[in-house]
Amino acid sequence: MHPTIYLDYASTTPVDPAVAKVMMDCLTLDGNFANPASRSHRPGWMAEEAVDIARHQIADAVNADAREIIFTSGATESNNLAIKGAVDAIAQENKHIITVATEHKAIIDVFEYLTTKGVEVTYLKPAKDGLVSVSQLEEAIRPHTVLVSIMHVNNETGVIQDIERLGAVCRDHNILFHCDAAQSTGKCDIDLSTMPVDLMSFSAHKTYGPKGIGALFIRRKPKVQIIAQMHGGAHERGFRSGTLPTHQIVGMGKAFEIAAQERLHEQARIGQLRDTLWESVRHLPDIRLNGHASRRVANTLNISFGQLDSQQLMPALMPLAVSSGSACTSATMTPSHVLTAMGVDQVHAHSAIRISLGRFSTNEEVDFAANHIVDVVSKLTAL
Ligand SMILES: *Cc1c(COP(=O)(O)O)cnc(C)c1O
């Protein structure tokens, strides 16, 4: 039995050893374990300093001001805080908000919840390649539209939305623009000094940091109003209460620092591996790539295998840790809402597999994976 080859980096990434090291230094009595909110002693000041350094590492990675970075438990919480917090802060009676049908559940479910609170919602349907256009967004805007939320990189297809142009439309109409960037850090250039984004969600564990920590960027100029969703202690300038987890925060800081340093080199290497993999399998019968062929990140391949059901494919692919549909919906048999919204038919949605490479993927692993996929698919189609 071949050891498992991890090809599911879009679901989560292993912690980088350099990240694990700085985290370990913030746990035990001989380390930086104190409460960063403790003002009365030196251990507290040291923990506060470590948090401050991490906040700057994260801000620097996305060219923001450190005061614009609020720590949360991950992108799910950041999305909740951004959207509910912004909608709560807007006093007007009728509110309309816009998102895209291919968003992560951590956006879709927040929007669904807000419809029960009387907020009107529009879900834009992307083109077959996964992209939403500027004109589509413009047409959906109404006089009472208060917020638009569009993800940077899609977690299932890797498709990159044109955040600059979509955000510019929101600016023109004086509408708040939120962007879920959980999948784009370390893969795309993010420059919040020029990007027309008011709120941006981040997660550490998609970028070689630990699970359970993330951040929300809240723009200061022009200042974005947000109502806190978590009360008690007024940490994070009142936006998000709760004792700061120093070990998680320094881990995220280090992970984002590494991501900024390695991004160009790493994405070029991963892109080559991904292309090699695609070249080896693309000749299989009835195979197709889901999502735009070039406007996507370097690590992701979302492939439909014609008539082969992913329930049939997955066990046969066994030594390869890949994902069928979205990782978050793989427990159920319903096809991916992302592919369905892109107009992929039921057969091809049911046969879709997401392969996502990362920092620790090797040539040998990709060669093995390519051969194995060709073997398995040839055998199954011959049946
Ligand atoms: C993983 C992911 C999330 C959720 O992030 P957590 O930090 O696990 O809460 C949200 N949005 C996208 C696009 C993701 O890929």
The ligand as a MOL file (V3000), in Angstrom:
LIG
                    3D

  0  0  0     0  0            999 V3000
M  V30 BEGIN CTAB
M  V30 COUNTS 15 15 0 0 0
M  V30 BEGIN ATOM
M  V30 1 C -11.7510 27.6070 4.3040 0
M  V30 2 C -12.5680 28.7290 3.8500 0
M  V30 3 C -13.3720 29.4440 4.7360 0
M  V30 4 C -13.4870 29.0710 6.1910 0
M  V30 5 O -12.3190 29.4040 6.8720 0
M  V30 6 P -12.0790 28.9070 8.3790 0
M  V30 7 O -10.8520 29.6380 8.8030 0
M  V30 8 O -11.9000 27.4250 8.2960 0
M  V30 9 O -13.2900 29.2960 9.1690 0
M  V30 10 C -14.0960 30.5100 4.2440 0
M  V30 11 N -14.0350 30.8550 2.9520 0
M  V30 12 C -13.2790 30.1960 2.0640 0
M  V30 13 C -13.2330 30.6430 0.6520 0
M  V30 14 C -12.5200 29.1060 2.4840 0
M  V30 15 O -11.7800 28.4470 1.5980 0
M  V30 END ATOM
M  V30 BEGIN BOND
M  V30 1 1 1 2
M  V30 2 1 2 3
M  V30 3 2 2 14
M  V30 4 1 3 4
M  V30 5 2 3 10
M  V30 6 1 4 5
M  V30 7 1 5 6
M  V30 8 2 6 7
M  V30 9 1 6 8
M  V30 10 1 6 9
M  V30 11 1 10 11
M  V30 12 2 11 12
M  V30 13 1 12 13
M  V30 14 1 12 14
M  V30 15 1 14 15
M  V30 END BOND
M  V30 END CTAB
M  END
